[in-house]
Amino acid sequence: MLAGKHAFVTGGGTGIGLAIARALAAEGAEVTITGRRLSVLEEVAENGMHPMAMDVSDEDQTATVIDEAVHRRGPIQICVANAGIAEGRKLHKTDTELWRRIMSINLDGCFFTIRESLRSMLETDWGRVIAISSIAGLRGTPGAGAYAASKHGVIGMIRSFSEDFMGAPYTFNSICPGYVDTPIVTRNMDAIAARTGATPDQARDMMVQMNRHKRLITPEEVAAAALWLCNPVSESTNGTEVRIAGGQV
């Protein structure tokens, strides 16, 4: 379905990003995967996947790496802005450093990635932009104001970008998963346990209970949604959020 298309996936070395990259490559796309640790990317790269080190919070580096990816593999026609971090603290314990770090990766990084990818996409007659947001981008989340704000911002950007190019052959959508079985959940499990005194298993169950169907979502479920958004017949799905949370949010 995607033969000849160049896809660009940030945070492509683990979790959701890796699952999406594999799904796109399986459909014939040439997929550039990025992340801060090149060794991790090289370890997981399969046929059709091309690792490049990149920190999305670094504007100049993002522009340089995307230019090089375009030089090597042609215009980017599928941009998946997935890289992000998930950390939580209550309001009175959220210092400026944490706030800025979350915004620089989750919001600034998403913006830089999409803007730079779009420069080459606009030279083509077809394109898909997908940002990975979260159910936290749709509602408030206890103890995670900075994270929720960043993910709300992602949704607002995507909605606005879709309006900028309404009628053009490019779509802009976000995917909003609940808790997904990734290394981020493992890190959050440890953080919740340390903060609340719960056992790691109890902390994991707290996250499981946040999903309406009471189980963790698999990365492949999110990848399937991304793949559907890249299908040529999905062109009327634009400026919206695909919710993957096991039920109504």
N, C-alpha and C positions, 0 to 999 in steps of 0.2 A: 504493500500500500504506500510506503514512503520511500521507495527506491529513488535515489538521486537527490534526496532532501538532506540538508545539513541541519542537524539539531544541536542545540547548545544547552547543556544542563549543569547548573551550578549545584554544589553540594552533591556531586555525582558519585562519591566514593562509598557511601553507606546509605542504609535506610531507604527512604522514599526516593531520593534522587537516583540511587543505584537501580532500584526497581524500574523507575521510569526509563532510565537510559537503556537498560536491557530490553524493555518492551519496544522501544523505538528502534533499536538496532535489529531486533528480531523481525521488524517490518521493513527492513532494508535501508533505514536511514544511516548516515554517517554521523556518529554522535560524539561531539566534544564534551568530555566530562571534566569539571574543574573542582578544585578544593584547595585548601591550604597545604595539605600534605601530599606531595607528589607520590611518595612511596605507597600510600594507601590506594591512590588512583591506579597506579601501575599494577598493583597486586590484583585488583578486581576487574581490570579492563579485559573485555572479551572481543571477539571479532566485530568490527564496526565501531568500536569505542576507542576514543583517542584522548589520553589524559594530558592535562595542562594545569600546572599549579597557578592558583589565582585566589586572592583575598578580595571578596566582593566589596568590602568596606573601603578599599583603596581605589579611588576613582581613576587615577592615572594607570595603575596596573590593570584594572578591569578593561580600560580602553585599549591598552597595548595588547593584552592577551586576546581579546576579541578580534582585533585587527589581524593578528597572526593566525588565528583560527580561520578567519575568512580567507586569508591569503592561501592557506593550505587546502581548505575544503569547500570554498565557495561561499556565497551568501547564506546567512543564517535564515532559515525559513521556519524553524521551530525553536522558540526560546522558552525554556523552562527555568524560571527564577525560583529555585528551591532552597538555596542556602539560608540557614537561619539558626538561631540559638533560642533555647527555651529555659529561662531562669525566672524564679518567682520570689518575691519578698513583699511583705505588707507595706503599705504606703509609708509609714513612719520609719521603716527600715530601708527604704529605697534611696540610695545615695545617687548623686549626679553621675558618678562614674558608671554605675550599672545602667542607669537610664540611657546615657549616651552610647554605651557599648551595644545595648540591644537595638537601639534605633539605627546605629551605623551599619549593623549587619542586616537586620530584618527589613528595614525600610529603605535606608540609603542604598544598601547593596542591591536590593530589588530594582530600585529606580535606575542605578547605574547600568545594571545588566540589561534591562529592557531597552533603555535609551541607546546604548551602544550597539546592541544586536539589531535594533530597528534600522540603523543607518544602511545596512546591507539588505535587510528584508525589503525595504522600500524600492529596491532595484528589481524586485521580482514581482510575479503576478499572483502570489499566494503566500500566506503566512499565518502562523499560530503563535500567540503569546499566552503562556500559562504561568500564573504565579501561585505558589503554594502558600495559602494563608492558614486558617485554623478556625475551629468553632469559636475560639477566643476572639476572633475577628468579628463575630456576630453577636456576642454577648459578653458581659463582664465575667471575669474569672477571679475567684477569691485569691488574694495573695500574688497576683500576677498582673498588676496594672500596667507596667511598662510593656510587657509582652503583648497583652491584649491591645494596648494602644498602637503598637507597631503593626499588628495584624489587621486592626481596623483600617489603618493607613494604607496597607497593601490593597485592601478591597476598594477603598476610595480611589486610589490611583488607577486600578484596572477599569473601574467603571468610567472614569474620566477619559482614559486613553481610548476606550472603545468608542466614546462619543467623538473624539478627535478624528477618528478614521471611519466613521459610520459610512457605509456604502462602498468602502474600499475592500479589496480581497484579503483583509487581515482581520482576525478576531482576537479579542482579549478577554480572558476568563480567569477566574481564580478557583482553586479547589480548597475546601475547608474541611479537613479531617478532624475527627476527635482524636482520642489517644491511640497512637499507632505503635505497634510492637517494633521499636527501633532502639538504637543505643541511647537516644534522648530520654526515652522512658526509663531506661536503666539508671541513667544519671539522676533523673528526677526522683526515682524511687529511693536512691541513697540520700538525696537532699531532704526529702520529706521525712524519711526515717530519722535523720539527724535532728531535724527541726521539731518534730512532734514526739519523739520517743517511741514511735511505732516500730515494729519489726519490718524488715524489708518486704516480707510477704504481705503484711498489712498495708504498707505504703503502696505496693503494687495494686492491691485490691481497691484502694481508694481511687486510683486512676481508672481501673476497669469499671467501677461503678458509675463513673462520669459518662461513659458511653451508654446510650439508651438500650442497646441489646446486651449489655453486661459482658462484653468481651473486648479484647484489644483488636484493633483493625490491623490487617496485614498490609505491608507496603505494596503488595501486588494488587490489592483492591484499589489503592490510590492510583497506581500505574495504569490500571484498566480504564479509569476515568480520564486520565491524561491522554491515553491512546485514542479514546473515543472523541475527545475534543480535537484531535489531529486528523480525524477521518474527514475526507472531502465532503461527506453529507452532513457534517455538523456546522456548516457555515452560518446557520440561523441562530446558533447558540453564541451569544456575544454580549459582553458586559455583565456577566452574571456569575453567581457563585454555585459551584457544585458541592453540596453538603454530603459528607460521608461520616455519619455519626451514629449509625444504627437505629435511627428514628428521628422524629422531629426535634429540632434544636429549640 
